[in-house]
């Protein structure tokens, strides 16, 4: 199912999209380094770049303008809050296999 998406021809067509996003990241980080070496949170920028690459190449939608003080897209906020919310349900997940076996087969359908 994912094979056509990762074919050589399709990926070749995505190179300009990836290059454009890389240039935007470079233009956003460069002003911070004008006065010499400075600490830059690359994890933050690479996370934003990854979501933007997925959005533009997979969905044809831009989630982030990739500028310094951009307001996060609502989808980005939801994606970031999903994992912590899932971890809060860890205890309930342990009991799920037991709960699905409660009752008769007719009841479970």
CNS distance restraints for C-alpha pairs under 8 A (distance, minus, plus):
assign (resid   2 and name CA) (resid   6 and name CA) 6.65 0.50 0.50
assign (resid   3 and name CA) (resid   7 and name CA) 6.17 0.50 0.50
assign (resid   4 and name CA) (resid  10 and name CA) 7.43 0.50 0.50
assign (resid   5 and name CA) (resid  10 and name CA) 6.35 0.50 0.50
assign (resid   5 and name CA) (resid  11 and name CA) 7.63 0.50 0.50
assign (resid   6 and name CA) (resid  10 and name CA) 6.50 0.50 0.50
assign (resid   6 and name CA) (resid  11 and name CA) 6.17 0.50 0.50
assign (resid   7 and name CA) (resid  11 and name CA) 6.17 0.50 0.50
assign (resid   8 and name CA) (resid  12 and name CA) 6.02 0.50 0.50
assign (resid   9 and name CA) (resid  13 and name CA) 6.50 0.50 0.50
assign (resid  10 and name CA) (resid  14 and name CA) 6.52 0.50 0.50
assign (resid  11 and name CA) (resid  15 and name CA) 6.61 0.50 0.50
assign (resid  14 and name CA) (resid  18 and name CA) 6.32 0.50 0.50
assign (resid  14 and name CA) (resid  57 and name CA) 6.37 0.50 0.50
assign (resid  15 and name CA) (resid  19 and name CA) 6.00 0.50 0.50
assign (resid  16 and name CA) (resid  20 and name CA) 6.08 0.50 0.50
assign (resid  17 and name CA) (resid  21 and name CA) 6.37 0.50 0.50
assign (resid  17 and name CA) (resid  53 and name CA) 7.43 0.50 0.50
assign (resid  17 and name CA) (resid  56 and name CA) 7.27 0.50 0.50
assign (resid  17 and name CA) (resid  57 and name CA) 6.97 0.50 0.50
assign (resid  18 and name CA) (resid  22 and name CA) 6.18 0.50 0.50
assign (resid  18 and name CA) (resid  53 and name CA) 6.37 0.50 0.50
assign (resid  19 and name CA) (resid  23 and name CA) 6.20 0.50 0.50
assign (resid  20 and name CA) (resid  24 and name CA) 6.33 0.50 0.50
assign (resid  21 and name CA) (resid  25 and name CA) 6.30 0.50 0.50
assign (resid  21 and name CA) (resid  49 and name CA) 6.81 0.50 0.50
assign (resid  21 and name CA) (resid  52 and name CA) 7.52 0.50 0.50
assign (resid  21 and name CA) (resid  53 and name CA) 7.13 0.50 0.50
assign (resid  22 and name CA) (resid  26 and name CA) 6.17 0.50 0.50
assign (resid  22 and name CA) (resid  49 and name CA) 7.68 0.50 0.50
assign (resid  23 and name CA) (resid  27 and name CA) 6.08 0.50 0.50
assign (resid  24 and name CA) (resid  28 and name CA) 6.15 0.50 0.50
assign (resid  24 and name CA) (resid  66 and name CA) 6.22 0.50 0.50
assign (resid  24 and name CA) (resid  67 and name CA) 7.63 0.50 0.50
assign (resid  25 and name CA) (resid  29 and name CA) 6.22 0.50 0.50
assign (resid  25 and name CA) (resid  45 and name CA) 7.23 0.50 0.50
assign (resid  25 and name CA) (resid  49 and name CA) 7.34 0.50 0.50
assign (resid  25 and name CA) (resid  66 and name CA) 6.34 0.50 0.50
assign (resid  25 and name CA) (resid  67 and name CA) 7.77 0.50 0.50
assign (resid  26 and name CA) (resid  30 and name CA) 5.88 0.50 0.50
assign (resid  27 and name CA) (resid  31 and name CA) 7.29 0.50 0.50
assign (resid  28 and name CA) (resid  66 and name CA) 6.93 0.50 0.50
assign (resid  28 and name CA) (resid  67 and name CA) 5.50 0.50 0.50
assign (resid  28 and name CA) (resid  68 and name CA) 6.06 0.50 0.50
assign (resid  29 and name CA) (resid  33 and name CA) 7.09 0.50 0.50
assign (resid  29 and name CA) (resid  40 and name CA) 7.73 0.50 0.50
assign (resid  30 and name CA) (resid  34 and name CA) 6.69 0.50 0.50
assign (resid  32 and name CA) (resid  38 and name CA) 7.11 0.50 0.50
assign (resid  32 and name CA) (resid  40 and name CA) 7.96 0.50 0.50
assign (resid  33 and name CA) (resid  37 and name CA) 5.78 0.50 0.50
assign (resid  33 and name CA) (resid  38 and name CA) 6.08 0.50 0.50
assign (resid  41 and name CA) (resid  45 and name CA) 6.77 0.50 0.50
assign (resid  42 and name CA) (resid  46 and name CA) 5.85 0.50 0.50
assign (resid  43 and name CA) (resid  47 and name CA) 6.02 0.50 0.50
assign (resid  44 and name CA) (resid  48 and name CA) 6.41 0.50 0.50
assign (resid  45 and name CA) (resid  49 and name CA) 6.09 0.50 0.50
assign (resid  46 and name CA) (resid  50 and name CA) 5.96 0.50 0.50
assign (resid  47 and name CA) (resid  51 and name CA) 6.36 0.50 0.50
assign (resid  48 and name CA) (resid  52 and name CA) 6.18 0.50 0.50
assign (resid  48 and name CA) (resid  64 and name CA) 7.17 0.50 0.50
assign (resid  48 and name CA) (resid  66 and name CA) 7.27 0.50 0.50
assign (resid  49 and name CA) (resid  53 and name CA) 6.07 0.50 0.50
assign (resid  49 and name CA) (resid  66 and name CA) 7.52 0.50 0.50
assign (resid  50 and name CA) (resid  54 and name CA) 6.23 0.50 0.50
assign (resid  51 and name CA) (resid  55 and name CA) 5.98 0.50 0.50
assign (resid  51 and name CA) (resid  63 and name CA) 7.31 0.50 0.50
assign (resid  52 and name CA) (resid  56 and name CA) 6.00 0.50 0.50
assign (resid  52 and name CA) (resid  62 and name CA) 6.10 0.50 0.50
assign (resid  52 and name CA) (resid  63 and name CA) 5.79 0.50 0.50
assign (resid  52 and name CA) (resid  64 and name CA) 6.19 0.50 0.50
assign (resid  53 and name CA) (resid  57 and name CA) 5.80 0.50 0.50
assign (resid  53 and name CA) (resid  58 and name CA) 7.79 0.50 0.50
assign (resid  54 and name CA) (resid  58 and name CA) 5.31 0.50 0.50
assign (resid  54 and name CA) (resid  59 and name CA) 7.15 0.50 0.50
assign (resid  55 and name CA) (resid  59 and name CA) 5.06 0.50 0.50
assign (resid  55 and name CA) (resid  60 and name CA) 6.06 0.50 0.50
assign (resid  55 and name CA) (resid  61 and name CA) 5.14 0.50 0.50
assign (resid  55 and name CA) (resid  62 and name CA) 5.75 0.50 0.50
assign (resid  55 and name CA) (resid  63 and name CA) 6.47 0.50 0.50
assign (resid  56 and name CA) (resid  60 and name CA) 4.33 0.50 0.50
assign (resid  56 and name CA) (resid  61 and name CA) 4.90 0.50 0.50
assign (resid  56 and name CA) (resid  62 and name CA) 5.55 0.50 0.50
assign (resid  63 and name CA) (resid  73 and name CA) 5.99 0.50 0.50
assign (resid  63 and name CA) (resid  75 and name CA) 7.77 0.50 0.50
assign (resid  63 and name CA) (resid  76 and name CA) 7.59 0.50 0.50
assign (resid  64 and name CA) (resid  70 and name CA) 7.55 0.50 0.50
assign (resid  64 and name CA) (resid  72 and name CA) 7.06 0.50 0.50
assign (resid  64 and name CA) (resid  73 and name CA) 6.69 0.50 0.50
assign (resid  65 and name CA) (resid  70 and name CA) 6.98 0.50 0.50
assign (resid  66 and name CA) (resid  70 and name CA) 7.05 0.50 0.50
assign (resid  72 and name CA) (resid  76 and name CA) 6.30 0.50 0.50
assign (resid  72 and name CA) (resid  77 and name CA) 6.65 0.50 0.50
assign (resid  73 and name CA) (resid  77 and name CA) 6.52 0.50 0.50
assign (resid  74 and name CA) (resid  78 and name CA) 6.25 0.50 0.50
assign (resid  75 and name CA) (resid  79 and name CA) 6.09 0.50 0.50
assign (resid  76 and name CA) (resid  80 and name CA) 6.18 0.50 0.50
assign (resid  77 and name CA) (resid  81 and name CA) 6.28 0.50 0.50
assign (resid  78 and name CA) (resid  82 and name CA) 6.10 0.50 0.50
assign (resid  79 and name CA) (resid  83 and name CA) 7.49 0.50 0.50
assign (resid  80 and name CA) (resid  84 and name CA) 7.87 0.50 0.50
assign (resid  81 and name CA) (resid  85 and name CA) 6.27 0.50 0.50
assign (resid  82 and name CA) (resid  86 and name CA) 6.13 0.50 0.50
assign (resid  83 and name CA) (resid  87 and name CA) 6.32 0.50 0.50
assign (resid  84 and name CA) (resid  88 and name CA) 6.45 0.50 0.50
assign (resid  85 and name CA) (resid  89 and name CA) 6.89 0.50 0.50
assign (resid  86 and name CA) (resid  90 and name CA) 6.93 0.50 0.50
assign (resid  89 and name CA) (resid  93 and name CA) 6.20 0.50 0.50
assign (resid  90 and name CA) (resid  94 and name CA) 6.63 0.50 0.50
assign (resid  91 and name CA) (resid  95 and name CA) 7.09 0.50 0.50
assign (resid  92 and name CA) (resid  96 and name CA) 6.44 0.50 0.50
assign (resid  93 and name CA) (resid  97 and name CA) 7.90 0.50 0.50
assign (resid  95 and name CA) (resid  99 and name CA) 6.21 0.50 0.50
assign (resid  96 and name CA) (resid 100 and name CA) 6.28 0.50 0.50
assign (resid  97 and name CA) (resid 101 and name CA) 6.94 0.50 0.50
assign (resid  98 and name CA) (resid 102 and name CA) 6.97 0.50 0.50
assign (resid 100 and name CA) (resid 108 and name CA) 7.29 0.50 0.50
assign (resid 101 and name CA) (resid 108 and name CA) 7.61 0.50 0.50
assign (resid 102 and name CA) (resid 108 and name CA) 7.57 0.50 0.50
assign (resid 103 and name CA) (resid 107 and name CA) 5.83 0.50 0.50
assign (resid 103 and name CA) (resid 108 and name CA) 6.47 0.50 0.50
assign (resid 104 and name CA) (resid 108 and name CA) 6.37 0.50 0.50
assign (resid 105 and name CA) (resid 109 and name CA) 6.44 0.50 0.50
